[in-house]
Amino acid sequence: MPVRDTHGHALATSSVAAEAYTRGVGRVLRLQPGAPEAVAEALAHDPTFALAHAALALLGHEQCAEVDVAARLRDARLHAARATERERSHVHAVARHVAGDSAPLVRHLEDWPTDALLLATAVPTIAFAGVSEVPADAWRIVERAAPAYGTDWWATGLLAFVRQEQHRFEEAMELSCRALAIEPSAGHAAHARAHAHYETGDHADGLGWMDSWLAGPGAGNDGRSHFVWHAALHELSMGDLDAVRARYEAQLLPAPALGCRALVDTGSLLHRWALTPGATDVPALDPVVAVVGRRTLEEPATPFVAMHAAVVLLATGDGPGLRRLAERSARHDHPTHREVVAPLARALAQMHAGRCSAAADALAALESCLWRLGGSDAQREVVEETRIAALLRAGRYDEARALLDRRLDRRPAERDRRWRATAVPRPAALA
């Protein structure tokens, strides 16, 4: 009788190798560390296990695991001949995805929707880049697959994440809580819940829940810095800058182990903190630059990383770096780099040069296409907040207030209320 994975798919390997592989995939789905090691253990038990070779190649490609991706793909193809039809399709889908063609992966999920590792790969989340920059494409993939999973906690959490992206926050909260009740360490469900709290302005309860989750079931989460960022964003929204400082110093100091998350989580937080009314002695971003390196800042691999790179270059006063980023992005093969990243970098270069009114106009022109940069609404808000700062520096107080009113209509935030109070002309100095 064949051994099977968690979702009932036959695995062409031994029971001991299957156990290690399934444990590794489970760690990926929970956003926990140790997935590459568990899959490598499966290969130690069975060097002919095609899916394990493919999984390591995928983790090397998507999550920067220390893997010889080409060698693992070669061995996956070699051993797929002895595998099941689903496994052969899985290996082909991974190989083409790594090569830049994700269409076979999408087709594979139409036939085998409960191939959870590939469904996870298809959706842009904290763990994977996804197969499309268009959010609705990923939503359709998840919604088409969801019925096949029934009450599965992981799929429920993934659907919760989709629902919050669709601004269906009550559904997202209900689904995430349902998944967490079954599997308290479920990272996707926790992430969906974090966004639902933030987007509805439920900052006090959201912060309390996040802190308790991080101290309990989420303590070993592989994306810990991003969940800490969520907690800090609640504190920032509540205007508790002392708490933001304490969290930064205890949990978000840039360190080599954070890698790109030092840019995405620490870098963006420091910039948003520095823009906040009443902020003083905000730590410099130079340690972030030291961790991520100049190449990441000026030659970012994705539009999402490029957005954060541009913000950090502005925050560190690096006008030449912004110009180089803009020039490279304008020549990039990827249309989002050319059409969104390049004008974003040029706008921030204007702001660096003191031309804040022009910068505010350029940032306003990008508003309708910022979604193409990837990430979440909460992450892309760093651009909106930079635009507010540009409007205030340009003395365009009515427009700044209008933008802050729109934000406050979305959700309450003490920080935005205080910010709005500063959006008034300063009285002329007495003679």
N, C-alpha and C positions, 0 to 999 in steps of 0.2 A: 504494500500500500504506500503511495507516495507521501512524502512529508509536505506540509502546507504552511503557508505564512499566516499571519493574523487574520487576513481577509479571505482565507480559503483557497488561495492560489497554490497549485502544485509547484514544488521546487525540485529541480533535478540535482539533488545533492544528498549528502548524508544527514541524519537527524541532528548530529552535533553541530555540523556546519550551518544547517538551517536555523538552529537555535541562536547561534551567534549573529547570523545575518539579520534575523528578525529583531533581535535585541538592538542591533545597530540602527535599523530603520525606525524602531520605536523611539530611539534617542533623537533622531532627526525630527520625527513628528512631535515630540515633546519639547523641542528646542533645547535639548540637553547636550552637554559635551560627551565625548567618548564614542561618537558614531563611527569615525574612521577606524578606530582601534578595534571595535567590535566586528566590523566588516572584515578587517584584516585578519582577525582571529578566525573568521569563517574560511578565509582562503588558506590559512595554515592547516585547517582540517581537511579542506578539499580544494587543491589548486586548480581544479577543472570547473569550478563553480562560476558559470558565466555571469550570473546576476551580481555576484559579489565583486567581480572585476569591474563591471559596468557601474556599480554603486560607488566604488572608490574613484573611478574616473569622474563621475558626476560631482562628487564632493570636492575633488580637487579643482574642477572647473568653476563650480558655483561658490564654494566656501573657502577657497584657498587652502584646503588641506594639503599637507605635504605628500603629494602623490605624483608619480610619473604617469600623467594622464594618457599620453600616447601609448605607453606600454600596457596600461590597464585596458584600454580600448582594443588594442591588438589581441590580447588574450581573451577578452570578452567575445570578440567575433570568432576567434578560433574555437572556443568551447561551446558557443551557442549551437553548433551543429548537433550536439547531443541533448539539447534542452527542449522544453515544450514550445509549442507555437507561441504562447504568450511571452515566454522568456526571450525567444528570438526576436519578436516584435519590440520588446522592451529594450534589448541591446541595440537594435537598429535605431530606435527612437533616441536613445542616449547619445549614440555616435553622431547622428545628424544634428542633434541639439548642440552638442559641443562644437560642431563645425559651423554653427550659425543658422541652421535650418530646423526650425521647431515644428514644421508642419507634420512630420511623421509622429511626433509626440502627441500632438492634438488628435490625430487620427487614431493612435493607439488607445487613447482614453475613451474614444467613442465605442471601441470594442471591449475594453477592459477598464471601466470607470473606477473600479476599486483597487487599481494598481496605485496605492496611496503615495508611494515615493514619487511617481511621475506626476500625480495630481498636485502634490506639494510643489514640485518643480515648475509647474505651469503657471502658478499664481504668484504675483509680486507680493512678497511679505518680508518680514524681518529675516527670513532664512534664505529665500531664493529671489532671483531677479525676475522670474516669470517669462512667458513666451510672447508677450505683447505689451506695448506701451499704452494701449487703449484699455482703460479699466473695464469697459463693458465686455471686452473679449474674454477677460479672465472671469468676470462674473458669470457669463454664459457657460463656461467650462465647468465651474463649480456647481451651478444650479442644475446643469444637465446630469452631473454625476451624483448629486446629493441623494436622490431617492434610492440608489443602489446601496447606500451605507446604512439605511435605517436609523437606528439610535446611536450609531458609533460616535464616541465622544470627540475623536479627532475631526471627523468630517463636520460635526455640529459646530465645533470651534472655528473651523475654516469658513463655514457659512456665516457664522456670527461676524467674522472679520469682513466678509463681503457686505453684509447688511449695514455695518457702520460706514463703509465707504459709500454706500447708497443713501446715507443719511437716514436710515431707518433704525434709529437709535434704540427705541424700545424693544424691537425685535432682536437687535444685536445683544442687548443686555440680557434678555430672556434666554437666548440661545447660549450665550457664553456662560451664564450661571448654570444652565442645564449640563453643559459639558464639564464644567469645573466640579459639579457635584459628583460626577462619575469618576473623573480623573483630575484631582486637585492640582497636579503639576502641569496641566495642559497649557503650553505656552501660547498657542494661537488664540485660545479662548481668553486667556488672561490679557493678551494684547488687544483683542476686540473690546473687552470690558474696559480697559484703560482708556481707549479712544472714546467709548460711549460716555464715560464719566466726564472726560475733558470737554467733548463737543457739546454737552448739555449744561456745562457750567457747574457740574456737581463736584466742586473742587475739594471740599473738606472730606466728604465721604470717599471720593476717589483716592485721595491721598492716604486716608486711613486704611482703605482696603489694600492699596498697593504696598504700603509698608508691611502690612501683616502677611501678604502673599510672599514678598521678597524674603521675609524672615522665616517663613514656613515652607510651603510646598514649592515655591519658586526659588529657593535658596541656591540650587545648583543649576539654574538656567543659563544656557550658553549666551543669551542675549541680555545678560544682566544690566550692562551699562545703559541699554536702551530703556529698560523698565525703570531704572533709576532716573533717567532723563524725564520720563513721564511723571514721576513723583516730583521732580524739581520744577516741572512746568506747572503743576498744580500750585506749588509754593509761590512761584513767580506770579501766577495769575491772582493769587490772594494778596500779593504785595508784601509777602513775608521774606524780605531780602536777607535777613539774618539766617533764616532756615535754608535759603538757597546757598548761602556761603558755607554753612556747616555741611550740607550735603555734598557740595562740590569738593570740599577739602577731605571729606571722609570717603567718598565713593566715586567721584568723577575726575580725579586728577589725571591728566593725560599721561599714559604710560605705554611703552612699546607693545605690551600684551593687548591693548585695545585696538591696535591697527587702525583701520579706516574709521572705526567707531569713535576714535578720539576727535576726528573731524566732524562727523555727523552728529554725535551726541554732545561731547564736551564743547567743541567749537561753536556750534549753533547756540547752545545755552549761554555761553559767555557773551556772545554778541547780543543776544536778546536781553540779558541781564544789564549790559552796559547801556542799552537804549532806555531802560526803565527809569521813570522819574524817581529821584532820590537815591539812585545807585551811586555808591562811592567806593573807591579802592577795588574796583572789579579786577580780578587777576588778568594779567596779560595773556595773549594767545600765542606768544612765541613758543611755549612748550608744546602746544598743539602742532605748530609748524615743524618743530624738531622731530616729533613722533611720526608724522605722516610723510614728510619730505617734500622737497620742491617739485619733484616730478608729478606727484599726486595732485598738487595744487595747480600746476600749469599744464599738465597733460592728463586730466582726469579720464578714467576709463568710461564712465557713464554720465549722462546728463544729470542724474541725481547727485553724484559725487561732485560734479562741476558746480552745481548750485551752491553747495556748501563750501567748495573751494573759493568761489567768488566772494562769498560773505566773509570768510576768514581773511582773504587778501585785503578786503576793505577794512576789516577791523584791525589789521596789523599795519595799515597805512602803506600798503605795497601797491602803489599806482603802476609802476612798471610791470609787476606781476599780473595785474588786472589787464593791462594792455596786451601782454603776451598771451594770456588766456583767451582774450577776445579774438586776437589774430589767428591763433591756432584753431579755435572753434569755428571761425568763419570759413576755414579751409577744410573742415572735417567732412568725411564721407557721410556721416550720420546727419540727416536733416534736422533733428532736434538740437544738435550741437550748433548747427549753422543758424537756425531760425529762432532759437530761444536762448541758448547759452551765450552765444556771441553778443546779442543785444543786451542781455542781462549784465555781462561783464563790462560792456561799454557804459551802461547806465551807472554802475557802481564806480567806474573810473571817473565819470563826471562828478559823482558825489565826493569822491576822494579829492578831486581838484577844486572843490568848493562851489561847483555849479549845481547847487542842490535843486533849484527849480527845474532845470533841464533834466536832472536825474529823476525827479519825481514824475515828470511827464513820460519819460522813457519807461519807467517801471509801471506806470498806469497802462501804457500801451501793451504791456506783456500780460496783463491780468488774465485775459481770456484763454491764454495758452500755457500758463504755468503748469497745468496738470500734466503736460507732456514731459516734464522733468522727472516724473515718478515720485515715489514716496507718498506720504499722507497729507491731508489738508493741514494737520497740525505742524508738520515739518515745513511745508511750503509757506506757512504764515511768516516765516523769517523774512521773506521778500516783502510781504505786506507791511510788516513792522518797520523795515528799513525805509519803505516809501513814506510811512507816517513821519519818521524822523527827518527825511528829506523835506517834506512839506513844512514841518515846524521850523527847520533851519532856514527855509526860504521865506518864512513869514506868511505862508499861505494857510492861516489858521482856520478859516471857514472850511476849507477842503479837508484839513486834518481832522476837524471835529466831525465832519460828515462821515469820514472813513471809520473813525472810532465809534460813532453812533451805529454804523452798520455792524461793526463787530459786537457791540453790546446788545444789539438786537438778536444776534446769533446765540449769545450766551453771556451771562453776567460774569464780570471779572473786576475785582477791586483795582488791579493794575491799570486796566483801560479807563476806569472812572478817574483815577488820579491823572492819567496821561491826558485825558480830555480837559481836565481842569487847568493844565498848563498851556492849552492851545488858545491862548489869548495874547493880544499884543502887549508887549512890556511897556509900562509907562515911561515916558521920556524922562531923562535925568533932570533934576531940578538945577536951574542955573545958579 
